[in-house]
Amino acid sequence: MPYRIRSNLTRKPNGVSFSDLRFIFYILPCIVLLHTLSPQKLRNPLLFFGSLLIYVWGAGWEAGVLLLALTLLTYLIALLLSRSRAPMRRVLLFLSLALNLGTLFLCKYFLTLTEALRPLLGADFSVPHILLPLGISFYVFQLSAYLIDVYRDEIKAETNFLDFGAFVVAYPQLVMGPILRYEEVHDMLKERFPSRVGIEQGFQFFCLGLSFKVLLADQLAYLWEDLVRIGFSYISTPLAWLGAVGYGLQLYFDFYGYSLMAIGLGRMLYLPVAKNFNQPYLSRSVSEFYRRWHITLGTWFRDYLYIPLGGSRHGTARAILSLAVVWLLTGIWHGTTLNFLLWGGFLFLFIAMERLFLRELFKSFRILPHLYLLFVVMQSWVIFHIENLEDLAAYFSRLYPFFGDSSVINQGDFQKEFASYWWLFAIAIFLCLPFPQQWYLKHRNNPLVWIPLFALFWISVYFLATGSGSSFLYFRF
Amino acid sequence: MKRSFSPLVWICCLCASMLAMLTTIDPGGVYAEYISELNADTPSIAAIFIAAQNGVYPWSHAEPAQAPASVSSDSAYQLLNNTVTESEMRASVGNNDPFPEISVTEEPVEEAPAPEVEDEPDTDIGFITVDRSWFDDALFIGDSHTEGFYDYAGLDNATYYFKRGLDVWTVMEKAVVNDTLTIPQALAKQQFGKIYILLGINEIGIGTTEDFAEQYGNVVAQLREMQPDALIYVQSIFHTTKHKSDTSIYNNDTINARNQAISALADGEHVFYVDNNPIFDNEDGALKTEYTGDGVHVKAPYYKLWLDNLCLFGRA
């Protein structure tokens, strides 16, 4: 048989992700080896320049220049700020935030804005299609947090540019978070002690995360693709609910897998990479969920927006209003299409209700809050995922078939998909429970753990080599 | 005593080095061609896995060039029912990648563009319009398109042998019938009046148009031999949307070339070619975007149009 001419190893135009074979077999070994063998003084420069190089390789030199420019400017302004007095400090803060957040806003909304301004610009005005610079949503937030912390005198401005640069661009956390806080990283930034144990444990986390991504998330993704293929208006209600749950699991293991890989890489480099997930699906309320899902983003919004706006200290009305602003902006941060606004609003609604009366209501129940949370969050992911509002409405009309079924629906579609995916669901749901994690941490050096992990690693590599491996879902932020 | 040693990273390094050496040494000479097809910066280890997917292992030997050898099953590596060959399709179909992949190197299409598309059946060949009872003794063989047809066209009286990712090289070898029998085994037990084949989209990345058409011809010949009284209907490969065509390997020019090649298999007596594309295409000869969710398959309600079209190609 003529062999397969083309595998799917075409270059994606944006980023060398952790699940890229080039990263696993070229970049990872190089960086860890060089970093470990380097003398202490050279480690941060290595991290800084090495990460920049990888970034530019994957994202292009323009994105690299932008990253470098914003990093440099933030560094300089922070130094200036720490040597100035009010009111200059305020001016500098405002300037730097405008620079960082403004750039982010412009990049994200460039296309949307030009479309809105088209009547003024004329029909012939064509706009170069600018790709969103990789990771900009994350590193801009990281830079802004640093600046605000310096302004608040919570940290001292970093004087060593290479150290600061390493903090900002270190590849394990550059492209998809977690959003690091300078004070958490500071000590280890200055002095690192990579060790054999760190490398071993770090690599294990990396393998775990890789398996979650490639063997769980990417496989669950096919279910949603089946629904797209059939057409949302034409799926049965049980299948619609299965799809929602499936996507919720897919998104979790995709992002959680990535975060585990980042933590693992951090361990190998003796860098503290913050935890981003804490078994979110065990939460009892939406409020709690977002303290356990994408933790670093939630704490960023809490510390730099919610609390400055008043937070919980000025009464309920102010708190609700602050929450509304936070969730509006959280929605916008995730995407530029209307469904993200809806998503933010949907979550805000439930968080507000929880604050006002639901929390009291649920206090005496044990199981009900969990069911409530899962019920709400699974549907929120549908809103998050479907960008076309018509399609979104179609999907919800299947979740809640109050207007009857389309005659085209295949009544056996749920059984068919369930037969294919039930075991993936079972594994995924099991991994959401607390026991596997506790058990792993206790037994990770046991051959019963690392031998299967070894197998999982190579199976993942097989899938990556022969399939495409979809890019991480949060990658386009 | 608490163990503090985990050899995982070390044995992975060791294995990776050994595999890399294997691709360099290449004892059987089998990896050279796979490696040459990779991107320049892709680790050569990937070639080992792609080769394995095609049934080529380190202990295999290189085949003489141009001989289409028999295909070995790659089912050992499947985690799901869906075959891995489908995964390439899923890649471009998937919603995860906001930047769909650019068209990859495919051999230049030398054939002329698509044959004339007609809405009415060619009356010279003597087609008649039939109703659903025509399909009582019909068999449908195919890939995921046939699966969709089975699920949504509402034709319950026919027989269906399909599998996602099925292609002309493995169609007669995979256990497609109830996951237990191969098609030849099933055909030995039952005679059909007509057999409809739809294959081709999963082979877009494999082989040349000539190779594809030749193998397709072999399959048709096999079917003719096993079912001498059956009419064989070769169905056109469906077009993709313009966007999918421009940004993935599922390019409509390639599809048209292959359709032209397999239409030549029709003999007007036992083997016929049915062009289904007109019912789903827009004016530019691409799949209508409103008909599809993934750019490749039509959504549920449109399979009935396909069935209606087939009803126009009955024989007396």
Interface residues (C-beta under 8 A of the other chain):
Chain A: M1 P2 Y3 R4 I5 R6 S7 N8 L9 T10 R11 K12 P13 N14 L21 R22 I24 F25 Y26 P29 L131 V197 I199 E200 Q201 F203 Q204 C207 L215 Q219 A221 Y222 W224 E225 V228 R229 I230 G231 F232 S233 Y234 H385 S406 V408 I409 N410 G412 D413 K416 S420 R444 N445 N446 W450 L453 F454 F457 W458 V461 Y462 F463 L464 A465 T466 G467 S468 S470 S471 L473 R476
Chain B: K2 R3 S4 F5 S6 P7 L8 V9 W10 I11 C12 C13 C15 A16 E33 Y34 E37 L38 N39 D41 T42 P43 I45 A46 I48 F49 I50 A51 A52 Q53 N54 V56 P68 A69 S70 V71 Y77 L79 L80 N81 N82 V84 T85 S87 E88 R90 A91 S92 V93 G94 N95 N96 D97 P98 F99 E101 I102 V104 T105 E106 E107 G148 D151 Y152 W169 G205 I206 G207 T208 D211 I249 G293 D294 V296 H297 K299 A300 P301
